[in-house]
């Protein structure tokens, strides 16, 4: 097995090779721009790790890993347009640096480029990867629509929220791992089980992201702490707090999530206190732990050596104890 740093370095080396320098520049320069803004590179690393775990040369997974990362960044370009977001990873978003039409078209090009990367595999592998990719891409769109719908709804339930983050975030994590398994040509059972491991870990990862958005360290988190509160996002923390608070406090919390303020510092602190006093903060941490443990149970079903299961468990644990 190789280290996370080796997977990341190999991926970044491959990324440099596919930097798009073609005409028309206003179509391809935004693609290169967004792909080089950085990020955790979590999904492509998981693809390479999965290929390695199931006995393949992990570099065989590079094209699939690249497809996952290109698709992920395509979704970010379009999400930023929908959210009218000015910044991505501390830099201007594509539609701000260029314009909305460029963001839409360059994003469309990235989706097509992601499919093209599967052409580097034999027909059987190509078909399996493309089938999984199509299913996952559609689910991500469904998750995004749920997220948009929730902005104007006051009756979002916790099961609905969990379904939204499963589709918007977790299915792509699961697919990234299954793609590595497909490339390694392991059994269908292994492919499906590593998908479930990734999916469960993806839900835990997003819940952790929600928690860090409220309670993370501003120095390490990489985003504005309290951003979800400012945007009145109905996260797991918020929904659990409403469920736990008495009627008077729940009405107060709902009122706080119905306003947009110029100075949000007091609002953020008040909401965080509701999250803590209601038990919502602890419930969210408990849910992160539960989904992580469910993911670890799946490892028992994989036909791989124990040391490889331990590596996956260590990686999963590191994700759940992160501060960024």
Buried (B, 14 or more C-beta within 10 A) or exposed (E): EEEBEBBBEBBEEBBEEBEBEEEEEEBBBBBBBBBBBEBEBBBBBBBBBBBBBBEBEBBBBBBBBBBBBBBBBBBBBBBBBEEEBEEBEEBBBBBBBBEEEBBBBBBBBBBEBBBEBBEBBEEEBBEBBBEBBEEBBEBBBBBBEBBEEBEEEEEBEBEBBBBBBBBBBBBBBBBBBBBBBBBBBBEEEBBBBBBBBBBBBBBBBBBBBBBBBBBBEEEEBBBBBBBBBBBBBBBBBBBBBBBBBEEEBBEBBBEBBEEEEEEBEEBBEBBBEBBBEBBBBEBBBEBBEBBBEBBBEBBEEBEBEEEBBEBBBEBBEEBBEBEE
